[in-house]
């Protein structure tokens, strides 16, 4: 933009500088001047003034747009935080809910949990404790919304129990429910407001555990920037 401005200024003002001299230049740039002060100027001088003003306005506008652009990794529109093919089992040493973890975790079977095209599913009949993670695909700021949907089929168990469902970003719980088992199928749609920022690449966790044979699905986790 600076190169364009300088080139236009040189081309448009050469004749003005030759004919009007330094005093007219000072008069044009005076903050107390009005358009009536310029009636005596040549058409070339007036054209130079107009081009200069317009290019200055364009330069300021462009710089303003650059300043208001989102920071790297920050989404300006709704964006998915997850890729279902990127989920991986969380190591016991980095489990953010380690106090919930049983002494023996049986969840290594390929049919115990896994991703599909539009969701990730866990079968608690084959997995007694699930904690999976992946790096967030976008950064979030305080006041942004995190929206998601989770479903489960009918919850069954040989005796009454409680199921625990949670979504976390780093060690911050975004969504959490304790659900009585047995119970009917249900859908959880949530819209939570961030109270702490996070960077792109921060771990996103999904946690499920309960007694009995039940199927849970996380469909989406979307970041919606604050208005």
N, C-alpha and C positions, 0 to 999 in steps of 0.2 A: 504494500500500500504506500509506503514511504517513497519507493522508487517511482511509482506512477505519479504521485503528487509532485515530486521534484521535476519530473520530465514535463508534465503539463504546465507547471509554473514557469519553467524556462521557456517553453514554446509560446505560451500565451502572453508573457510579460516582457519579452525582449524589446519590442517596439516601444512599449510604455516607458521602460527604463531609459531608452535612447532619447525619447522626446520629452518626457515629463521631469526627469531628474530625481534626485534623492528626496527633495522636499515633498513632492507629490506622493512618494511611497510612504513617507511618514504620515501624511494626511490620510491616506487610505487605511492605515493600520491603527489610527487613533481611536480609542474606545469612546470618545465623545462625538465622533463624526456621525452624521445621518446621511441618508441617501440623497438628500437635497444638496449636500456638500459636493456631490460627485457629478453635478450636471455639466460642469465645465470640462470634464475629462473626455478624452477621445473614446471612440467605440472600442478600440483595442484595450485601453486601460480598464473600461467597465467590464469587458469580457474577462480580463485577467482577474479582476476582483471577484466576479461571479464564480469562475472556475475554482479559485482559491478557496472561497467559502464552502462550495459544494464538496470539494475534496476533503476539506477539514471535517465537515459533518460526516462524510462517509467513513473517514478514518476513526473518528470518535465512536461511531455506531459499531464498526467492526471490532474495535477494542472492547467495547461494552459487551458484545456477544461472546467474545472469548472469555471475559471474566466470569460470565454467568454460566459457562458450560460446566457440566458435571465433572467432578474430579475423576481420575482414572479408577475404573472398577465400580463407580457409583452409577446406578441405573436411573435414567430420567423417565422411564416408563416401566410398567409392570414386567418383571422378569422372573423366570424360574430359578429357584435356588438349588435345584437338584437335578441330577441325571440318574435315572433308575438303574442304569447299567454300571454306575460307578460305586454302588454301595459295597462296603467291605466290613468284615467283623472287627469290632473294637477289641484291642488287646486288654486283658484284665488289668494291667498296670495303669492304663489311661482311661478306664471306665469312669465317667463323671458321676455315676450312681453306684459306685462300688459297694456301698453299704447295703444295697438291695440284692447284690449278686450272691447266688447260692454257692456253697462250697464246691459243688460239682455241676458244671454246665454241660448239658447234652443238647447240642445244636449244630453238630457237624455234618449231619446227613444232607445230601444235596436236595432232598425233598422237604427239608425242615423250613427253609425260607429261600426266597429267590426273587429276582426282578422279572417283570413282564414289560411289555411296551409302555403301558400307561400307569403302572403301579408296582409296588414291591409288596410281597405277601409273606406272612409267617404262619405256620401251622404249629400251634402250641401243643398239639398232641405229639409232635416230634421234636419240639424245641421248648425246653423248660425256662429258658432265659435268653432274650435277644437284645443285643446292643450292637447296632451297626452305624457306620459313619461314612461321610464323604465330605470333600472340601466344598464350601459354599461357592456358587457360580457368580455371585455378585456381592458387593459391599452394602451394608445397611447403616442408616443413620437414626438417631433418636427421633421418634415420631413416625417413622416409616411403619407400614403394616406388613405383617406376615400372615398370609391366608393359606389354609390347607383343608383337606378333607380326608377322613379316615373312616373306614367301615369295618364292621365285623358281622359274622353270621351268628346264629343262635349260640349262646354261650352255655356249655354243658360242663358238669363236673360231678364226680361221685358224691361230693358233699359241698355245702355252701362255702364260698371262698371270695376273694377279691382279686380282680385283674388290675394291673397297673399299666397305663399307657402314657408315654411322654415323648415330646419332641423338644430337643435342646439345640441351641447354638452356642458352641464352646461349653461353658458350665452354666449358662443361663437357660432356665426352663421357659420355653415359648408356649407350650400347651401341655396340660397334664390332666388326666382323669383316673379316678378309682372307680371301677365298675363292678357291681355285684354279680356274682356267678352262682347259680345259673341265671340267665336272662335272655330276652329276645334280641334279635338282630337289630342293629342300630347304625346310624350315620352321624358322624361328628364333623360339622363344618365350623371352622374357627377363623377368627379375624383378630389377631393380637397386635397391640402397638408396642414397638420396641422401646425399651427404657435404657438400653445401652447400645452403642454402635459396635459394628464388627467389620472386619476387612474381608475382601474376597479371599477365599482359600481357608477361612476359619472352619473348623469341623462342625458339621451338622449331624446330629444324632437322632436315631429312632430307637425307642426302647419299648418292649412288650414282654410282660411275663404274667402268667396265670396258671392255675391248675385246671386240667381238663383239656379236651380236644376242641380247639377253637381256631378260626381263621380270621386274620386281621389284614387289612390292606391300607397302605398309605398311597393316595393317588397323586396329590400335588402339594407343592410348597412354594408359594409365590411371594415375592417381595413387591410391595406396592409403595412407591415413594409418597411421602406426605404431600398434601396439596401445597 
